[in-house]
Amino acid sequence: MNDTHRAASRRRIPRLLAAIGALCIAIGPVGGASPALADAPDPVALETTSEIGAAGTASEESVAETGNEDGGGEAEPAPDAGADPASAEPAPAPEPEELDPRPAEPVADDAEAVAPETDGARAAAESQTQSQPGPERARAAQSQKTSAAASALPGQSRLPAPSSQTRRAIANVHTDTVSVYLDGGKLNLQSKADVDGVIGKRFATQGLVFHLSDAGRTTVPSGSAYRFLGAAGDELWLAPQIQNPRVIWPGFSTEDPNLRGRAKGDAVRIRLVKAEGPGKVELFLTELGDVRRTFSSSSSLSAWSTGVPQHTHMNWAFTAPGIYRLTFEAEATVTTSSGKNPKKQTAENTYTFAVGGLDLPTATSFEADDVTPEAGDPVTLTASVRQAGAALPDDVGAVQFRDASRNVVLGHAPVVDGTAALRTSALPSGQRRIVAEFVPAISNTHRASASEELPILVGGDAAPRPAADDARAPATSALDAVVAGSGVRILTAAKTLVAGETATAQLRGAPSRGDWVSVWLHAQSTSSRKWLGWVHTDLDGSFTVPIAKGTATGTYRLALKDRDGALLGWDRLIVGSPSSAGTVPKSPSTGKKKPSKKSAKKAGSKPGRTTTTTVVTRGSRSYTRVCTPPAVTLDRGHVDAFNVSAANGRAVLQVKEDVTGSQVIREAESVLLKVKEAAYNPRIPAGVPGSPSGYVLPLTQDQSLLWPGWDTNRTTISGYSDVSIHVRSVDGPAKVYIYTQESFGGWKPLLTNKSFTLPGTLRERTPAHTHAQWVFPKKGIYTLTVNAVAKNPKNGKSLTTATHTYVFQVGDAPLGDTFCTIVPTAAAEGAEVNRAERRATAAAISAEQAENRKRAREQAESGTALPAGPSDPFGSGPGGGAAPLEALLRGEAGPELVAGIVGGGLLVLGGIAGVTVWWVRRLGAGPPTVGSMA
């Protein structure tokens, strides 16, 4: 050891002994007060409470105030830019779909810049320091020393950690995760999901997290076709191409009515432009035994082209659990509504997937490289955050370091490789108690956590906290005489925050740096003033102060006084409103819109329904035959051939199609389902049901062909959700095959009798939307006789639909007189059930909106967050459920119940006992539009 090291060690010994003594005093019953703790704030005098909330940030409310008793004050609306030329401009209006109204905060260099000192400036500073007495001179010297401290670490910020977002978890339901929209003529990427009793409810993607649970954990199969996933036997998390009610079913959609007829060539190209996460991501399709990769985080693949309108599901594979951020880009050449002026447009959005666990517990610890520094010495604080014993992945949150002795946030740093580090040389003299707080980026993917306090004894004279509260607010005239931002500067991004968050500011001059200052919050109205308490500033003049929950939105002046009552300055602070998670703005054309005449003509044809009357003679007897052709012929596009709905104590079986419009409801006997010649495959691989040849309607949508499936989601609210679709008979030139495909190959029957051919029963025990592969071995006319039974698993009761006839025209076979014996008879009953469902859903929406308004008022008045119900296993949000709405849908409710629901007195939705409980929460959009009955 050399002489320099020995001298440094000797200088450290007294400080180490002092720290040990301070710790002994803190933990042992020793009489007398500790000088080292003399500057610690008195919790009674300060009259504040500090608590780590769900977002991991501390909340603090001062009860010492003047003006209004609620502490929030009446704030005037934010003035226009010309009202105060010297103050900062108001925050820009946020995009409606964004959760955080503030722009991204600056990092590392967000504090006041320190200009290089000239000889004259240094002399002036030294002269000012020499003229100051005792502690003030020491604090000024410390402040000058701090200005020359070591630079900040990469990524660290002076500000508190960004508040956690609470995103809605979409799990175990059908979701078109990547949905393409045309809003006001501009391409847009968002999301939709079958939740809240609404089919395809639209959401802003930034308000969602898509959860693939451990129920999707599997292994890579053997075979060369799947080598891109890893070695055979490697662990894998899979959201399959075919719906599994135990896991999320994500897909892609270009079904927005506004997009129809506006995308040149009816085509949209989609790319995966960026993927972040702990493992690889692979999306692939399996069709007739072939494996086709579509998107990859590890290989460069060409853009995937999809039609308009089209709806596609594929296999989503993740090689490790954790948080993934997938950025997709959509590209299309968009024309005007008249088909002119084509222009290439792109849209991009990032989708967050939580793979494996959700709401994971975390543990935070930290250490300091020096626990006995002198004032102005740099100290590096390094935190470690772990989940389930493993290091936390990157980009899932940040750690903020708080001095609990002053309740001041020193700054934050992002978690990288499980650690976060911050360097500061601004700790004021005295006994400091530092705590590291992990703040997750998304509150429902990881839980917040905090370390134990670490004592750090900073050498030098500690500034004592003023004994008395400050009862005299700065005069408005005094504030008016000072330019905003001249004595104190708000560092919070855009000078804007939400009530309940913490503001960060900095003194611009040397006086009072490292000392206690009195902080006041003035509304533009002089009658509303609130004292926020005494705050101990850092040596560089920075400090943080919580803005209490319940503080009214508007523009305020954050004013500072020194311990002697002199005004130090003020700056503008804007308290904004939090945006709603997962909601989406209404587009300029949100109503269900029929496609253009050109698009409709290509998608489906209407023969005009000319009824013909023919006299038929059989021997000596004659009779009149009336033939009514189908109302519409569907030969391409998405069709739910077996669409089951239940309401008012009745169930109906209908056709729902997205060909001539969006979710148009029709009676089965009024529709001709046409399988075009283009569907013929002369070489169906051996082993595939229906081989060696036939007309194939594939499992994954082919834009040029009919894509029939079935949907039972409209039984959800009624509770009659266990649905069996009985194909009673098939009349045609050959068998009809219907089946699905496993994610890694192999064919799987869908019928309850395990057969690959109809007739048989398709059973959906819970509400589902399903597509299958259909094979018709020969051309000709096939007629299917079908009905459905919907059972309530809660009470065992059942509802049975009428029996309907479905006609498939396969190939170029003549239709003949098929529709002469098929007559639509159930249109009136179907329309009545649909109306009942729409009325009930509208009533539930009205009740929910009224309740939301009531909750918002209560929360604003109390300043506390109201508890949310537990999440249901289908990812549809807070749970609940009650019988009244179920009774309404069964037709068992009296007028007093209906009045209660419409009046907003109930939040109710019939449940699916033993499976899940659905709650009409966040029903911001009505049910899908029901088209005119044919």
SVG drawing of the C-alpha trace seen along z (x, -y; Angstrom):
<svg xmlns="http://www.w3.org/2000/svg" viewBox="-107 -43 111 85">
<polyline fill="none" stroke="black" stroke-width="0.4" points="0.0,0.0 1.5,-3.4 1.4,-6.6 -1.6,-8.0 -3.7,-4.9 -2.7,-5.0 -3.7,-8.7 -7.0,-8.0 -7.7,-5.1 -6.9,-7.3 -9.3,-9.9 -12.0,-7.2 -11.7,-5.8 -13.4,-8.6 -16.3,-8.6 -16.7,-4.8 -16.7,-5.1 -19.3,-7.8 -21.5,-5.7 -21.2,-2.7 -22.2,-5.0 -25.2,-6.3 -26.4,-2.8 -26.0,-1.8 -28.1,-4.8 -30.7,-4.0 -31.2,-0.4 -30.4,-0.6 -32.2,-2.2 -29.6,-4.8 -30.6,-7.9 -30.2,-11.3 -30.5,-12.5 -28.0,-11.6 -26.3,-14.6 -26.0,-12.6 -29.8,-12.4 -30.5,-16.0 -31.6,-17.0 -34.0,-14.1 -37.5,-15.4 -39.9,-15.1 -42.8,-12.9 -45.3,-14.6 -44.3,-18.1 -44.1,-17.3 -47.6,-15.7 -47.1,-13.6 -47.6,-9.9 -45.4,-8.0 -46.5,-4.7 -45.4,-2.6 -48.5,-2.2 -49.4,0.1 -47.2,-1.9 -44.3,-1.7 -44.1,-5.4 -44.6,-7.1 -47.6,-9.2 -47.5,-12.1 -50.2,-14.4 -49.7,-17.4 -52.5,-18.4 -51.1,-21.8 -52.7,-24.2 -54.6,-27.4 -57.6,-28.0 -59.9,-25.1 -60.1,-22.2 -59.9,-19.5 -56.4,-20.4 -56.9,-20.4 -58.1,-23.9 -60.1,-25.3 -57.8,-25.6 -58.6,-27.7 -58.3,-26.1 -54.8,-26.3 -54.3,-29.7 -53.3,-30.1 -49.7,-30.6 -49.9,-34.3 -51.0,-34.5 -47.5,-34.2 -44.7,-34.7 -42.0,-33.9 -43.3,-30.5 -43.1,-27.2 -45.6,-26.3 -48.6,-24.0 -48.2,-20.3 -49.4,-19.3 -52.7,-17.4 -52.1,-13.7 -53.0,-11.2 -56.3,-9.7 -55.1,-6.2 -52.0,-6.9 -52.1,-6.1 -49.6,-8.7 -50.4,-12.4 -46.8,-13.4 -44.0,-13.1 -41.0,-10.9 -38.9,-12.3 -35.3,-13.4 -32.6,-11.3 -29.1,-11.9 -28.9,-15.6 -32.3,-16.8 -30.9,-18.8 -29.7,-22.3 -26.6,-22.6 -23.5,-23.9 -21.5,-26.3 -17.7,-26.2 -16.5,-28.7 -14.4,-31.7 -11.9,-33.3 -14.2,-36.2 -17.2,-33.9 -15.0,-31.8 -13.8,-34.9 -17.3,-36.2 -18.5,-32.8 -15.6,-32.7 -16.4,-36.2 -20.0,-35.3 -19.0,-32.2 -16.7,-34.1 -19.4,-36.6 -21.8,-33.9 -21.8,-32.8 -21.1,-29.3 -23.5,-26.7 -24.5,-28.8 -20.8,-29.1 -20.4,-25.3 -23.5,-24.6 -22.4,-27.0 -19.0,-25.3 -20.6,-21.9 -22.8,-23.2 -19.7,-24.4 -18.0,-21.0 -21.1,-19.2 -21.0,-21.2 -17.6,-19.5 -18.9,-16.0 -18.5,-12.9 -20.9,-12.6 -24.2,-10.7 -24.3,-7.1 -25.9,-6.1 -29.6,-6.1 -30.1,-7.7 -32.5,-10.6 -33.0,-13.2 -36.8,-12.6 -38.8,-9.9 -39.4,-6.7 -42.3,-6.9 -45.6,-5.9 -46.7,-2.3 -49.3,-1.7 -52.2,0.5 -53.0,2.3 -55.9,4.5 -54.8,8.1 -56.2,10.0 -55.9,13.7 -57.7,17.0 -60.0,15.3 -60.2,14.7 -58.4,11.5 -57.4,10.0 -54.2,8.7 -53.0,6.9 -56.0,5.3 -55.7,2.9 -58.1,-0.1 -58.7,-3.1 -59.5,-6.1 -60.3,-9.3 -58.5,-8.0 -55.3,-7.1 -54.0,-3.6 -54.0,-2.6 -52.9,0.4 -54.8,1.3 -56.4,4.3 -59.8,6.0 -61.0,8.8 -64.1,10.7 -64.7,9.4 -67.3,7.7 -70.0,9.5 -68.9,7.6 -67.6,9.4 -64.5,7.7 -64.4,4.8 -61.8,2.3 -59.0,1.2 -56.0,-1.0 -53.0,1.4 -51.0,-0.7 -53.6,0.0 -53.3,3.8 -51.0,6.6 -51.6,9.9 -51.0,12.8 -49.9,16.3 -50.0,18.3 -48.1,21.4 -50.9,23.5 -49.3,22.9 -46.0,24.4 -44.9,27.3 -41.8,28.6 -40.4,28.4 -41.4,31.5 -39.0,33.7 -38.7,33.3 -36.8,31.0 -39.9,28.8 -39.7,27.4 -35.9,26.8 -36.4,23.1 -38.0,23.3 -35.0,25.0 -33.8,28.5 -36.4,31.2 -37.5,31.2 -36.6,27.6 -39.2,25.7 -41.7,23.5 -44.7,21.4 -47.3,21.6 -50.5,19.7 -51.9,22.1 -53.4,21.5 -56.5,23.4 -58.4,22.0 -57.6,23.6 -59.9,22.1 -57.1,22.5 -54.8,19.9 -55.0,16.7 -56.0,17.0 -54.3,14.1 -54.8,13.3 -54.7,10.6 -57.6,8.8 -58.3,6.4 -62.1,6.5 -62.6,2.8 -65.6,1.8 -63.8,-1.6 -60.9,0.3 -63.1,2.2 -62.8,1.0 -60.0,-1.5 -56.9,0.8 -55.6,1.2 -55.7,4.8 -57.6,5.6 -54.1,6.2 -52.3,5.2 -48.6,6.2 -47.6,6.7 -44.0,6.9 -42.5,7.7 -40.0,4.8 -38.7,5.2 -38.9,7.8 -37.6,7.3 -37.8,10.0 -35.9,12.8 -36.2,15.3 -37.0,15.8 -40.4,15.3 -41.7,17.3 -45.1,17.1 -46.0,19.8 -48.9,21.4 -49.7,25.1 -51.8,25.9 -52.4,29.4 -49.3,30.7 -47.0,27.8 -45.3,25.4 -44.9,21.8 -43.0,19.2 -44.6,15.8 -42.8,13.7 -39.5,14.2 -37.3,12.3 -34.3,14.3 -34.6,14.5 -35.3,11.9 -38.6,12.9 -40.5,11.1 -43.6,9.2 -46.8,11.3 -49.6,10.3 -53.2,10.6 -56.4,9.7 -59.1,7.2 -61.3,8.1 -59.5,11.1 -59.1,12.7 -56.2,15.0 -54.9,17.0 -51.4,18.6 -49.1,20.2 -47.3,17.8 -44.2,19.4 -42.0,17.9 -38.9,19.7 -38.7,18.2 -41.0,16.7 -41.0,13.0 -42.1,9.7 -42.0,9.3 -42.5,6.2 -43.4,6.9 -43.5,4.0 -45.6,4.6 -45.9,2.4 -48.8,2.5 -48.5,1.1 -51.2,0.6 -51.9,-1.6 -55.0,-3.5 -57.4,-5.3 -60.2,-7.8 -63.7,-6.5 -64.2,-6.9 -61.1,-4.7 -58.9,-7.6 -55.6,-9.1 -53.9,-6.0 -51.2,-6.7 -48.9,-4.3 -49.4,-4.4 -47.8,-2.7 -48.9,-2.3 -46.9,-0.9 -47.6,0.2 -46.0,2.2 -47.7,5.1 -46.8,6.2 -47.0,10.0 -46.5,11.4 -45.4,15.0 -45.7,17.3 -46.6,15.7 -48.5,12.5 -48.4,10.2 -45.0,11.6 -43.6,10.8 -40.2,9.0 -37.6,8.4 -35.3,5.4 -32.0,4.9 -29.2,2.4 -25.8,1.3 -23.7,-1.9 -20.1,-2.2 -19.5,-4.6 -21.7,-4.8 -19.7,-7.6 -19.0,-10.2 -18.2,-13.8 -20.8,-16.3 -20.3,-16.6 -18.5,-13.3 -20.0,-11.1 -21.9,-8.0 -23.0,-5.2 -26.1,-3.4 -26.6,0.0 -29.9,1.9 -30.7,5.5 -34.2,6.6 -35.2,10.3 -38.3,12.3 -38.7,15.8 -35.0,15.9 -33.9,14.9 -32.6,11.5 -35.4,9.3 -35.5,8.9 -34.7,5.6 -37.3,3.0 -39.8,4.0 -39.4,1.1 -37.0,-1.2 -35.6,-1.7 -36.0,-5.1 -33.8,-5.9 -35.4,-7.8 -33.9,-9.5 -36.5,-8.5 -35.1,-10.9 -36.3,-13.8 -38.8,-12.0 -37.0,-13.2 -36.4,-11.2 -32.8,-11.3 -33.6,-10.0 -34.2,-6.8 -32.4,-4.4 -33.8,-1.6 -33.4,2.0 -30.8,3.6 -29.7,7.2 -31.5,7.1 -29.6,4.1 -30.1,0.3 -27.5,-2.2 -27.5,-5.9 -24.6,-8.2 -25.2,-11.3 -22.9,-13.8 -25.9,-15.9 -26.6,-14.3 -26.7,-17.0 -24.9,-16.6 -26.5,-14.4 -27.8,-10.9 -29.5,-9.8 -31.7,-6.7 -31.8,-5.6 -34.3,-3.1 -34.5,-1.6 -38.0,-1.2 -38.7,0.9 -41.5,-0.7 -42.7,1.7 -43.5,0.3 -46.8,2.3 -48.3,2.8 -50.1,6.0 -47.0,7.8 -44.7,7.3 -45.3,6.2 -43.6,3.2 -41.0,3.8 -38.7,1.8 -35.4,2.5 -34.7,2.1 -33.3,-1.3 -29.6,-1.8 -28.1,-4.4 -25.5,-6.8 -23.8,-9.3 -22.8,-12.4 -20.1,-14.5 -20.5,-18.2 -22.8,-20.5 -26.4,-19.3 -29.1,-21.9 -31.8,-21.7 -35.4,-21.5 -37.4,-24.7 -39.4,-24.0 -42.6,-25.8 -44.9,-25.2 -45.0,-28.0 -48.5,-29.6 -48.0,-32.5 -48.4,-31.9 -46.4,-34.1 -48.4,-37.1 -49.8,-37.0 -48.3,-40.5 -44.9,-39.1 -45.3,-36.2 -46.4,-38.5 -43.3,-40.6 -41.0,-37.6 -40.5,-35.9 -41.5,-32.3 -38.6,-29.9 -36.0,-32.5 -35.5,-31.3 -36.8,-27.7 -37.3,-25.5 -39.7,-22.5 -37.8,-19.5 -40.9,-17.3 -41.4,-16.6 -43.5,-19.3 -44.1,-20.7 -47.1,-18.4 -48.2,-15.5 -51.2,-13.8 -52.5,-14.3 -50.9,-11.7 -47.5,-11.9 -44.3,-13.6 -43.0,-16.9 -39.2,-17.4 -37.7,-20.9 -34.4,-22.7 -33.3,-26.0 -31.4,-28.0 -29.2,-29.9 -26.7,-28.9 -28.7,-30.3 -30.7,-27.6 -29.2,-24.7 -28.8,-21.9 -31.1,-23.7 -34.8,-23.5 -37.3,-25.4 -41.0,-26.1 -43.0,-24.9 -46.4,-26.3 -48.9,-25.4 -50.9,-28.4 -53.8,-28.0 -54.3,-30.8 -57.1,-31.8 -55.6,-33.6 -58.1,-32.1 -56.7,-28.6 -53.3,-28.0 -51.8,-24.9 -48.7,-24.5 -46.8,-21.3 -44.4,-21.4 -40.7,-22.0 -38.5,-20.2 -34.7,-19.6 -33.1,-20.3 -30.0,-18.5 -26.7,-20.2 -27.4,-20.9 -30.7,-22.5 -32.9,-19.8 -35.8,-18.3 -39.1,-16.4 -42.5,-17.1 -45.6,-14.9 -48.8,-16.5 -51.7,-15.1 -54.4,-13.0 -57.6,-14.9 -55.7,-18.0 -57.9,-19.6 -56.7,-19.7 -55.4,-23.1 -52.4,-25.4 -50.6,-26.2 -47.6,-28.1 -45.1,-26.1 -43.5,-28.7 -40.5,-28.5 -39.5,-30.5 -36.3,-30.1 -36.3,-29.4 -36.4,-33.1 -39.6,-33.7 -38.0,-35.3 -39.4,-34.4 -36.9,-32.3 -39.0,-32.0 -41.8,-30.0 -42.5,-28.1 -45.6,-26.9 -46.9,-23.3 -49.8,-21.8 -51.9,-19.1 -53.5,-17.1 -56.0,-14.2 -55.0,-10.6 -56.2,-9.0 -58.2,-5.8 -56.4,-2.5 -57.2,-0.5 -59.8,-2.8 -59.7,-4.0 -61.1,-7.2 -64.0,-7.0 -62.8,-7.2 -64.5,-9.6 -66.6,-6.8 -67.2,-4.2 -70.6,-2.9 -70.9,0.4 -70.5,-0.5 -71.5,1.5 -68.7,1.9 -68.7,0.0 -70.9,1.3 -67.8,2.5 -66.5,4.4 -69.9,5.9 -70.4,7.1 -67.2,9.0 -67.9,10.5 -71.5,11.6 -74.3,11.5 -78.0,11.0 -80.0,12.7 -82.9,10.4 -85.1,12.9 -87.6,13.2 -90.2,15.7 -91.5,18.1 -94.7,20.0 -95.0,23.3 -97.9,25.7 -96.7,29.2 -98.7,32.2 -98.3,35.7 -100.5,38.2 -104.1,36.9 -103.1,34.5 -101.8,31.0 -100.3,28.5 -98.6,25.2 -94.9,24.9 -93.4,21.6 -89.6,21.1 -87.9,18.2 -84.1,18.0 -81.7,17.2 -81.4,13.6 -77.6,13.7 -74.9,16.0 -71.7,16.0 -68.7,17.4 -65.9,15.8 -65.1,14.1 -65.7,14.7 -69.0,16.5 -70.2,17.9 -72.6,20.4 -73.7,21.6 -74.2,18.5 -76.0,19.2 -77.6,16.4 -79.7,16.6 -81.8,14.0 -85.3,13.6 -85.5,17.3 -85.0,18.3 -82.1,19.4 -81.8,18.9 -79.5,20.4 -78.6,18.0 -75.9,17.1 -73.6,14.2 -71.4,12.9 -68.8,10.2 -69.1,10.3 -71.8,7.9 -71.3,5.8 -70.0,6.2 -71.6,9.0 -74.8,9.1 -77.3,11.6 -79.3,13.7 -81.7,16.7 -80.0,19.9 -82.6,20.6 -82.1,17.3 -78.3,17.9 -76.5,19.9 -73.0,21.0 -71.0,21.4 -67.7,23.4 -66.0,22.2 -64.1,24.4 -60.9,22.7 -61.2,24.7 -60.6,28.0 -57.4,29.7 -56.5,32.7 -53.7,33.8 -54.7,33.8 -51.8,35.4 -52.2,39.0 -53.4,39.2 -55.4,36.0 -59.1,36.6 -60.9,36.2 -57.9,37.3 -56.9,38.0 -58.9,35.0 -61.7,32.7 -63.0,29.1 -61.1,27.8 -62.1,24.8 -58.9,24.4 -58.5,23.9 -56.8,20.5 -58.7,18.0 -58.1,17.9 -59.4,14.5 -60.7,15.8 -62.8,18.6 -65.6,19.0 -64.4,19.3 -67.2,20.9 -67.1,21.4 -69.4,21.1 -69.8,18.6 -71.5,19.1 -70.3,15.9 -73.8,14.3 -74.9,16.8 -72.5,15.4 -74.7,12.9 -77.7,15.2 -75.7,17.9 -76.8,20.6 -73.2,20.9 -72.7,24.7 -73.7,25.1 -74.1,28.2 -74.6,27.7 -76.3,30.8 -75.8,31.5 -78.7,33.9 -78.4,35.0 -76.4,34.4 -77.8,34.9 -75.3,34.7 -73.2,36.6 -70.5,37.5 -69.5,37.2 -68.6,33.9 -65.4,33.8 -64.8,31.3 -61.8,31.3 -58.9,29.2 -55.2,29.5 -52.8,29.7 -50.2,27.0 -47.4,29.3 -49.1,31.4 -51.7,34.2 -55.4,34.0 -58.0,33.7 -61.7,34.4 -64.1,31.7 -67.2,33.8 -68.1,35.3 -68.2,38.8 -64.6,38.4 -65.6,38.8 -64.1,36.7 -67.4,36.7 -70.8,35.2 -73.5,35.7 -72.5,35.2 -72.3,32.7 -70.0,29.7 -69.9,28.8 -68.6,25.6 -68.6,25.8 -67.8,22.1 -68.5,19.2 -66.2,19.7 -65.6,18.6 -64.2,21.5 -63.1,22.3 -62.4,25.7 -61.2,27.3 -64.0,28.5 -63.6,31.0 -66.3,31.9 -64.9,34.8 -67.3,34.2 -69.0,31.3 -72.8,31.0 -75.5,29.7 -75.1,30.5 -77.9,29.7 -77.3,29.9 -80.1,30.0 -79.0,28.3 -80.2,27.2 -78.6,26.2 -79.1,26.7 -77.8,24.1 -77.5,25.3 -77.0,23.3 -74.3,25.1 -75.5,23.2 -79.0,24.7 -79.0,27.4 -81.8,25.8 -81.6,25.9 -82.9,23.8 -83.4,25.5 -83.3,23.6 -85.5,24.3 -84.1,26.7 -82.6,25.0 -81.5,26.1 -78.1,25.0 -77.3,25.2 -73.7,25.6 -73.3,25.4 -69.9,27.1 -68.1,26.5 -70.0,25.6 -72.9,28.0 -76.3,26.5 -78.5,25.3 -81.6,26.7 -84.8,26.3 -83.1,26.7 -84.6,23.6 -88.1,24.5 -88.5,26.7 -86.6,24.5 -88.6,21.7 -87.4,19.2 -89.8,19.2 -88.0,18.0 -87.0,14.5 -89.4,12.9 -88.3,15.0 -84.6,14.4 -85.1,10.6 -87.0,10.6 -84.2,12.4 -81.6,10.1 -83.5,7.0 -83.8,8.4 -80.0,9.0 -79.3,5.5 -81.7,3.9 -80.1,5.8 -76.6,5.0 -77.5,1.3 -79.0,1.3 -75.9,2.9 -73.7,0.3 -75.8,-2.5 -75.6,-1.1 -71.8,-0.7 -71.3,-4.2 -73.4,-5.7 -71.5,-3.7 -68.1,-4.8 -69.2,-8.4 -70.2,-7.8 -66.9,-6.0 -64.9,-8.9 -66.7,-11.4 -66.1,-9.4 -62.5,-8.9 -62.0,-12.6 -63.7,-13.5 -61.9,-11.0 -58.5,-11.0 -58.3,-7.2 -58.5,-4.5 -61.5,-2.3 -60.9,1.4 -61.2,3.5 -62.7,7.0 -60.6,10.0 -59.6,10.8 -61.6,13.6 -59.7,16.5 -60.7,15.4 -58.8,12.1 -61.9,10.0 -61.1,7.6 -62.4,7.3 -64.9,10.0 -68.2,9.8 -71.5,10.9 -75.0,10.9 -78.4,12.4 -80.5,9.4 -79.2,8.9 -79.3,12.6 -82.9,12.6 -83.5,9.7 -82.1,11.6 -84.2,14.7 -87.3,12.5 -87.9,13.0 -87.3,9.4 -90.0,7.1 -90.2,3.4 -88.7,2.3 -85.5,4.3 -85.3,2.9 -85.7,-0.6 -82.9,0.1 -80.5,1.2 -81.2,-1.6 -80.9,-4.1 -77.4,-3.0 -78.1,-1.3 -76.7,2.1 -73.5,3.5 -74.6,6.9 -74.0,9.7 -75.1,13.3 -72.3,15.7 -71.1,19.0 -71.0,21.0 -68.1,23.3 -66.2,21.9 -65.9,18.1 -67.8,15.0 -68.2,12.3 -68.8,8.7 -70.0,5.9 -67.1,3.6 -65.7,1.0 -68.5,1.6 -67.7,-1.5 -69.0,-0.1 -72.3,1.4 -72.8,4.9 -71.9,5.7 -74.4,4.3 -77.1,6.8 -77.8,6.6 -81.2,6.7 -82.8,10.1 -83.2,11.5"/>
</svg>
